[in-house]
């Protein structure tokens, strides 16, 4: 079984050489690996704006990095998963 957090950790290391630091820090590093759905890694995004930006500007690069670092034919999907604040 593929562990989402390990796949993501290895992909982030691969992405350091592929994306500009500002783009990586602002848009990609905050993603959270949520789960595997078959051959798809589901990554949590904090907002619809972040999801839209990533689909438009980074999705193919992220998928390539995940495939290279895992040696698996994985794809990604972004799911809205806003950060949880402190409880009431």
Residue frames as qw, qx, qy, qz and C-alpha x, y, z in Angstrom:
[[0.000, 0.887, 0.461, 0.000, 0.00, 0.00, 0.00],
 [0.399, 0.450, -0.010, 0.799, 1.25, 3.48, -0.90],
 [0.344, -0.617, -0.455, 0.542, 1.54, 5.90, 2.03],
 [0.244, 0.883, 0.288, 0.279, 0.29, 9.38, 0.94],
 [0.304, -0.935, 0.127, 0.129, 2.52, 11.32, 3.35],
 [0.650, -0.352, 0.489, 0.463, 5.67, 9.52, 2.18],
 [0.534, 0.517, 0.496, 0.449, 4.79, 10.01, -1.50],
 [0.052, 0.969, 0.175, 0.167, 4.23, 13.72, -0.84],
 [0.504, -0.773, 0.251, 0.292, 7.42, 14.16, 1.20],
 [0.645, -0.091, 0.535, 0.538, 9.51, 12.64, -1.60],
 [0.387, 0.701, 0.456, 0.389, 7.70, 14.68, -4.25],
 [0.155, -0.984, -0.048, 0.074, 8.37, 17.92, -2.37],
 [0.559, -0.541, 0.416, 0.471, 12.09, 17.18, -2.40],
 [0.538, 0.277, 0.600, 0.523, 11.87, 16.61, -6.17],
 [0.167, 0.878, 0.402, 0.199, 9.88, 19.84, -6.65],
 [0.388, -0.797, 0.051, 0.461, 12.55, 21.97, -4.97],
 [0.393, -0.289, 0.522, 0.699, 14.58, 21.83, -8.16],
 [0.240, 0.417, 0.736, 0.476, 11.62, 22.34, -10.50],
 [0.080, -0.870, -0.441, -0.204, 9.67, 25.28, -9.07],
 [0.155, 0.610, -0.237, 0.740, 10.69, 28.76, -8.01],
 [0.274, -0.088, -0.744, 0.603, 11.13, 29.00, -4.24],
 [0.287, 0.055, 0.237, -0.926, 8.38, 31.60, -3.89],
 [0.672, 0.006, -0.428, -0.605, 5.94, 29.44, -5.87],
 [0.582, -0.034, -0.801, 0.139, 6.88, 26.34, -3.89],
 [0.149, -0.071, -0.641, 0.750, 6.58, 28.07, -0.51],
 [0.346, 0.090, 0.143, -0.923, 3.36, 29.95, -1.22],
 [0.711, 0.143, -0.229, -0.649, 1.33, 27.45, -3.23],
 [0.756, 0.161, -0.624, -0.117, 2.76, 23.93, -3.03],
 [0.258, 0.217, -0.784, 0.520, 4.36, 23.41, 0.39],
 [0.412, -0.110, 0.445, -0.787, 1.06, 24.10, 2.24],
 [0.737, 0.019, -0.474, -0.482, -0.67, 21.18, 0.49],
 [0.507, -0.333, 0.700, -0.376, -1.66, 18.28, 2.73],
 [0.338, 0.102, -0.885, -0.303, -1.62, 14.65, 1.55],
 [0.648, -0.175, 0.234, -0.703, -5.08, 13.34, 2.43],
 [0.782, -0.012, 0.602, -0.162, -5.42, 9.85, 0.94],
 [0.021, -0.237, 0.804, 0.545, -4.84, 7.57, -2.00],
 [0.729, 0.359, 0.314, -0.491, -7.79, 6.79, -4.29],
 [0.900, 0.386, 0.160, 0.125, -6.46, 4.01, -6.48],
 [0.696, 0.124, 0.098, 0.700, -3.57, 5.60, -8.40],
 [0.056, 0.774, 0.137, 0.616, -4.56, 9.15, -7.42],
 [0.406, -0.207, -0.493, 0.741, -2.98, 11.07, -4.56],
 [0.138, -0.848, -0.414, -0.300, -5.55, 13.46, -3.11],
 [0.413, 0.040, -0.283, 0.865, -3.95, 16.66, -1.84],
 [0.160, -0.800, -0.540, 0.204, -5.79, 19.05, 0.46],
 [0.271, 0.393, 0.086, 0.874, -5.87, 22.73, -0.46],
 [0.140, -0.345, -0.550, 0.747, -6.86, 25.54, 1.87],
 [0.312, 0.575, 0.199, -0.730, -9.00, 27.49, -0.58],
 [0.701, 0.582, 0.412, 0.013, -10.63, 27.43, -3.98],
 [0.229, 0.931, -0.260, -0.118, -8.14, 30.11, -5.09],
 [0.333, -0.567, 0.743, 0.127, -5.23, 27.82, -4.24],
 [0.696, 0.183, 0.694, 0.023, -6.88, 24.90, -6.05],
 [0.565, 0.801, 0.183, -0.074, -7.50, 26.97, -9.18],
 [0.043, 0.874, -0.464, -0.134, -3.93, 28.31, -9.22],
 [0.475, -0.384, 0.786, 0.094, -2.42, 24.84, -8.80],
 [0.720, 0.399, 0.568, 0.000, -4.54, 23.23, -11.51],
 [0.467, 0.882, 0.047, -0.043, -3.65, 26.00, -13.92],
 [0.165, 0.889, -0.419, 0.086, 0.04, 26.43, -13.10],
 [0.182, -0.590, 0.766, -0.180, 1.51, 23.46, -11.25],
 [0.892, -0.043, 0.295, -0.339, -0.52, 20.27, -11.65],
 [0.884, 0.419, -0.205, 0.041, 1.55, 18.68, -14.42],
 [0.269, 0.643, -0.592, 0.404, 4.85, 19.54, -12.70],
 [0.533, -0.397, 0.568, -0.486, 3.61, 18.11, -9.39],
 [0.955, 0.117, 0.137, -0.234, 2.39, 14.92, -11.10],
 [0.705, 0.558, -0.399, 0.182, 5.75, 14.49, -12.86],
 [0.019, -0.595, 0.644, -0.480, 7.59, 14.92, -9.55],
 [0.748, -0.222, 0.445, -0.439, 5.32, 12.40, -7.81],
 [0.947, 0.299, -0.049, -0.104, 5.78, 9.88, -10.60],
 [0.524, 0.615, -0.506, 0.304, 9.54, 10.31, -10.66],
 [0.165, -0.534, 0.642, -0.525, 10.01, 10.17, -6.89],
 [0.739, -0.131, 0.499, -0.432, 7.66, 7.20, -6.38],
 [0.021, 0.251, -0.883, -0.396, 8.35, 5.28, -9.62],
 [0.273, 0.416, 0.850, -0.169, 4.57, 4.79, -9.85],
 [0.057, 0.348, 0.526, 0.774, 2.08, 6.04, -12.47],
 [0.123, -0.579, -0.641, 0.489, 0.27, 8.30, -10.01],
 [0.053, 0.605, 0.306, 0.734, -1.93, 11.29, -10.70],
 [0.135, -0.178, -0.542, 0.810, -3.16, 13.95, -8.30],
 [0.175, -0.696, -0.544, -0.434, -6.43, 15.58, -7.40],
 [0.085, 0.182, -0.383, 0.902, -6.88, 18.68, -5.29],
 [0.377, -0.607, -0.687, -0.135, -9.64, 18.63, -2.68],
 [0.170, -0.698, 0.107, -0.687, -10.79, 21.55, -0.58],
 [0.739, -0.365, -0.499, 0.268, -9.59, 20.92, 2.96],
 [0.003, -0.827, 0.133, -0.546, -9.42, 24.24, 4.79],
 [0.330, 0.203, -0.708, 0.591, -7.26, 24.40, 7.91],
 [0.520, -0.641, -0.557, -0.095, -9.21, 23.77, 11.09],
 [0.029, -0.638, 0.304, -0.707, -9.09, 26.57, 13.63],
 [0.021, 0.082, -0.823, 0.562, -9.32, 26.08, 17.36],
 [0.237, -0.479, -0.831, -0.155, -12.61, 24.64, 18.55],
 [0.272, -0.744, -0.215, -0.572, -15.29, 26.69, 20.32]]
